[in-house]
Amino acid sequence: MRMNYKTYPVDYINELRAAGKRKKSMAFMDYWHDLEMGEYNAERFYAKSWNVSPSTAHEWIKEFKDEIDKFLAHWQLKNEQHYNNVKKLSEQKSSKLSREKARKLGEVKNTAEQQSSEVFNIYTTTNKEQLELNRKFEDLIFIYQTNGGKVIRDKETYEAFIKAMEDIKDINLLKASSIRHLHDNREKPAWLRNFLENMIYRRYLTPVYEIKRKTDYVTGKYNKELNRFETLTNEYIELDNSTFERLMANGRIKIIGYAA
């Protein structure tokens, strides 16, 4: 009986395949298997095995290493958050009784503590949806800080996060765009609040468009370099930049989402 089943970075593999990089996704799975088995091979070995140039193998392996770091950091964070949530929820009842007793005695809560409780109700709520949203917020903060970004845990940052989630809807897209932004040498990294409020995350994501035709609609991405619209079903529609912008202006093309 086979008992050695493992968890691996499925999101990264799905992202590669969605971008048409199936070969690279297979290379990653090969690299991941060697990692788990403790098998060490030189870059030239992987280049030959994956049928790519040594320079490409070098770039892929560096990217694979970064993705694995993020994957492992996610589980460390998830473990810590789960422990903290269990602990905080267990203390909720006694903490509430203590606050009620203090108020009856005429004691006044510290203003900073009150604001913290209002903003980060992950520590006081039992609502599953709110807990999940707050977990995602803490997850984004962890990714932002570990990649060198600056964060202030305040009400304004939290509200900016809520609006960004309403806009993007996928926490993985926010995390991916934040990493790209923080490692972009072309501009100075923004504080997390500004990154969210000013929708800087959109610059590092690929818009998904919907084109209205005479009888139907098609969904896909626009490739400016090749002057064509690439549908999600791998069809190509020749479309130069000026025509694309004109159709956007008159409403025949609109953004319906974003992809990594």
Secondary structure as a PSIPRED ss2 file (coil, helix, strand):
# PSIPRED VFORMAT (PSIPRED V4.0)

   1 M C   1.000  0.000  0.000
   2 R C   1.000  0.000  0.000
   3 M C   1.000  0.000  0.000
   4 N C   1.000  0.000  0.000
   5 Y C   1.000  0.000  0.000
   6 K C   1.000  0.000  0.000
   7 T C   1.000  0.000  0.000
   8 Y C   1.000  0.000  0.000
   9 P C   1.000  0.000  0.000
  10 V H   0.000  1.000  0.000
  11 D H   0.000  1.000  0.000
  12 Y H   0.000  1.000  0.000
  13 I H   0.000  1.000  0.000
  14 N H   0.000  1.000  0.000
  15 E H   0.000  1.000  0.000
  16 L H   0.000  1.000  0.000
  17 R H   0.000  1.000  0.000
  18 A H   0.000  1.000  0.000
  19 A C   1.000  0.000  0.000
  20 G C   1.000  0.000  0.000
  21 K C   1.000  0.000  0.000
  22 R H   0.000  1.000  0.000
  23 K H   0.000  1.000  0.000
  24 K H   0.000  1.000  0.000
  25 S H   0.000  1.000  0.000
  26 M H   0.000  1.000  0.000
  27 A H   0.000  1.000  0.000
  28 F H   0.000  1.000  0.000
  29 M H   0.000  1.000  0.000
  30 D H   0.000  1.000  0.000
  31 Y H   0.000  1.000  0.000
  32 W H   0.000  1.000  0.000
  33 H H   0.000  1.000  0.000
  34 D H   0.000  1.000  0.000
  35 L H   0.000  1.000  0.000
  36 E H   0.000  1.000  0.000
  37 M H   0.000  1.000  0.000
  38 G C   1.000  0.000  0.000
  39 E C   1.000  0.000  0.000
  40 Y C   1.000  0.000  0.000
  41 N C   1.000  0.000  0.000
  42 A C   1.000  0.000  0.000
  43 E H   0.000  1.000  0.000
  44 R H   0.000  1.000  0.000
  45 F H   0.000  1.000  0.000
  46 Y H   0.000  1.000  0.000
  47 A H   0.000  1.000  0.000
  48 K H   0.000  1.000  0.000
  49 S H   0.000  1.000  0.000
  50 W H   0.000  1.000  0.000
  51 N C   1.000  0.000  0.000
  52 V C   1.000  0.000  0.000
  53 S C   1.000  0.000  0.000
  54 P H   0.000  1.000  0.000
  55 S H   0.000  1.000  0.000
  56 T H   0.000  1.000  0.000
  57 A H   0.000  1.000  0.000
  58 H H   0.000  1.000  0.000
  59 E H   0.000  1.000  0.000
  60 W H   0.000  1.000  0.000
  61 I H   0.000  1.000  0.000
  62 K H   0.000  1.000  0.000
  63 E H   0.000  1.000  0.000
  64 F H   0.000  1.000  0.000
  65 K H   0.000  1.000  0.000
  66 D H   0.000  1.000  0.000
  67 E H   0.000  1.000  0.000
  68 I H   0.000  1.000  0.000
  69 D H   0.000  1.000  0.000
  70 K H   0.000  1.000  0.000
  71 F H   0.000  1.000  0.000
  72 L H   0.000  1.000  0.000
  73 A H   0.000  1.000  0.000
  74 H H   0.000  1.000  0.000
  75 W H   0.000  1.000  0.000
  76 Q H   0.000  1.000  0.000
  77 L H   0.000  1.000  0.000
  78 K H   0.000  1.000  0.000
  79 N H   0.000  1.000  0.000
  80 E H   0.000  1.000  0.000
  81 Q H   0.000  1.000  0.000
  82 H H   0.000  1.000  0.000
  83 Y H   0.000  1.000  0.000
  84 N H   0.000  1.000  0.000
  85 N H   0.000  1.000  0.000
  86 V H   0.000  1.000  0.000
  87 K H   0.000  1.000  0.000
  88 K H   0.000  1.000  0.000
  89 L H   0.000  1.000  0.000
  90 S H   0.000  1.000  0.000
  91 E H   0.000  1.000  0.000
  92 Q H   0.000  1.000  0.000
  93 K H   0.000  1.000  0.000
  94 S H   0.000  1.000  0.000
  95 S H   0.000  1.000  0.000
  96 K H   0.000  1.000  0.000
  97 L H   0.000  1.000  0.000
  98 S H   0.000  1.000  0.000
  99 R H   0.000  1.000  0.000
 100 E H   0.000  1.000  0.000
 101 K H   0.000  1.000  0.000
 102 A H   0.000  1.000  0.000
 103 R H   0.000  1.000  0.000
 104 K H   0.000  1.000  0.000
 105 L C   1.000  0.000  0.000
 106 G C   1.000  0.000  0.000
 107 E C   1.000  0.000  0.000
 108 V C   1.000  0.000  0.000
 109 K C   1.000  0.000  0.000
 110 N C   1.000  0.000  0.000
 111 T H   0.000  1.000  0.000
 112 A H   0.000  1.000  0.000
 113 E H   0.000  1.000  0.000
 114 Q H   0.000  1.000  0.000
 115 Q H   0.000  1.000  0.000
 116 S H   0.000  1.000  0.000
 117 S H   0.000  1.000  0.000
 118 E H   0.000  1.000  0.000
 119 V H   0.000  1.000  0.000
 120 F C   1.000  0.000  0.000
 121 N H   0.000  1.000  0.000
 122 I H   0.000  1.000  0.000
 123 Y H   0.000  1.000  0.000
 124 T C   1.000  0.000  0.000
 125 T C   1.000  0.000  0.000
 126 T C   1.000  0.000  0.000
 127 N C   1.000  0.000  0.000
 128 K H   0.000  1.000  0.000
 129 E H   0.000  1.000  0.000
 130 Q H   0.000  1.000  0.000
 131 L H   0.000  1.000  0.000
 132 E H   0.000  1.000  0.000
 133 L H   0.000  1.000  0.000
 134 N H   0.000  1.000  0.000
 135 R H   0.000  1.000  0.000
 136 K H   0.000  1.000  0.000
 137 F H   0.000  1.000  0.000
 138 E H   0.000  1.000  0.000
 139 D H   0.000  1.000  0.000
 140 L H   0.000  1.000  0.000
 141 I H   0.000  1.000  0.000
 142 F H   0.000  1.000  0.000
 143 I H   0.000  1.000  0.000
 144 Y H   0.000  1.000  0.000
 145 Q H   0.000  1.000  0.000
 146 T H   0.000  1.000  0.000
 147 N C   1.000  0.000  0.000
 148 G C   1.000  0.000  0.000
 149 G C   1.000  0.000  0.000
 150 K C   1.000  0.000  0.000
 151 V C   1.000  0.000  0.000
 152 I C   1.000  0.000  0.000
 153 R C   1.000  0.000  0.000
 154 D C   1.000  0.000  0.000
 155 K H   0.000  1.000  0.000
 156 E H   0.000  1.000  0.000
 157 T H   0.000  1.000  0.000
 158 Y H   0.000  1.000  0.000
 159 E H   0.000  1.000  0.000
 160 A H   0.000  1.000  0.000
 161 F H   0.000  1.000  0.000
 162 I H   0.000  1.000  0.000
 163 K H   0.000  1.000  0.000
 164 A H   0.000  1.000  0.000
 165 M H   0.000  1.000  0.000
 166 E H   0.000  1.000  0.000
 167 D H   0.000  1.000  0.000
 168 I H   0.000  1.000  0.000
 169 K C   1.000  0.000  0.000
 170 D C   1.000  0.000  0.000
 171 I H   0.000  1.000  0.000
 172 N H   0.000  1.000  0.000
 173 L H   0.000  1.000  0.000
 174 L H   0.000  1.000  0.000
 175 K H   0.000  1.000  0.000
 176 A H   0.000  1.000  0.000
 177 S H   0.000  1.000  0.000
 178 S H   0.000  1.000  0.000
 179 I H   0.000  1.000  0.000
 180 R H   0.000  1.000  0.000
 181 H H   0.000  1.000  0.000
 182 L H   0.000  1.000  0.000
 183 H C   1.000  0.000  0.000
 184 D C   1.000  0.000  0.000
 185 N C   1.000  0.000  0.000
 186 R C   1.000  0.000  0.000
 187 E C   1.000  0.000  0.000
 188 K C   1.000  0.000  0.000
 189 P C   1.000  0.000  0.000
 190 A C   1.000  0.000  0.000
 191 W C   1.000  0.000  0.000
 192 L H   0.000  1.000  0.000
 193 R H   0.000  1.000  0.000
 194 N H   0.000  1.000  0.000
 195 F H   0.000  1.000  0.000
 196 L H   0.000  1.000  0.000
 197 E H   0.000  1.000  0.000
 198 N C   1.000  0.000  0.000
 199 M C   1.000  0.000  0.000
 200 I H   0.000  1.000  0.000
 201 Y H   0.000  1.000  0.000
 202 R H   0.000  1.000  0.000
 203 R H   0.000  1.000  0.000
 204 Y H   0.000  1.000  0.000
 205 L C   1.000  0.000  0.000
 206 T E   0.000  0.000  1.000
 207 P E   0.000  0.000  1.000
 208 V E   0.000  0.000  1.000
 209 Y E   0.000  0.000  1.000
 210 E E   0.000  0.000  1.000
 211 I E   0.000  0.000  1.000
 212 K E   0.000  0.000  1.000
 213 R C   1.000  0.000  0.000
 214 K C   1.000  0.000  0.000
 215 T C   1.000  0.000  0.000
 216 D C   1.000  0.000  0.000
 217 Y E   0.000  0.000  1.000
 218 V E   0.000  0.000  1.000
 219 T E   0.000  0.000  1.000
 220 G E   0.000  0.000  1.000
 221 K E   0.000  0.000  1.000
 222 Y E   0.000  0.000  1.000
 223 N E   0.000  0.000  1.000
 224 K C   1.000  0.000  0.000
 225 E C   1.000  0.000  0.000
 226 L C   1.000  0.000  0.000
 227 N C   1.000  0.000  0.000
 228 R E   0.000  0.000  1.000
 229 F E   0.000  0.000  1.000
 230 E E   0.000  0.000  1.000
 231 T E   0.000  0.000  1.000
 232 L C   1.000  0.000  0.000
 233 T C   1.000  0.000  0.000
 234 N C   1.000  0.000  0.000
 235 E C   1.000  0.000  0.000
 236 Y E   0.000  0.000  1.000
 237 I E   0.000  0.000  1.000
 238 E E   0.000  0.000  1.000
 239 L C   1.000  0.000  0.000
 240 D C   1.000  0.000  0.000
 241 N H   0.000  1.000  0.000
 242 S H   0.000  1.000  0.000
 243 T H   0.000  1.000  0.000
 244 F H   0.000  1.000  0.000
 245 E H   0.000  1.000  0.000
 246 R H   0.000  1.000  0.000
 247 L H   0.000  1.000  0.000
 248 M H   0.000  1.000  0.000
 249 A H   0.000  1.000  0.000
 250 N C   1.000  0.000  0.000
 251 G C   1.000  0.000  0.000
 252 R C   1.000  0.000  0.000
 253 I E   0.000  0.000  1.000
 254 K E   0.000  0.000  1.000
 255 I E   0.000  0.000  1.000
 256 I E   0.000  0.000  1.000
 257 G E   0.000  0.000  1.000
 258 Y E   0.000  0.000  1.000
 259 A E   0.000  0.000  1.000
 260 A C   1.000  0.000  0.000
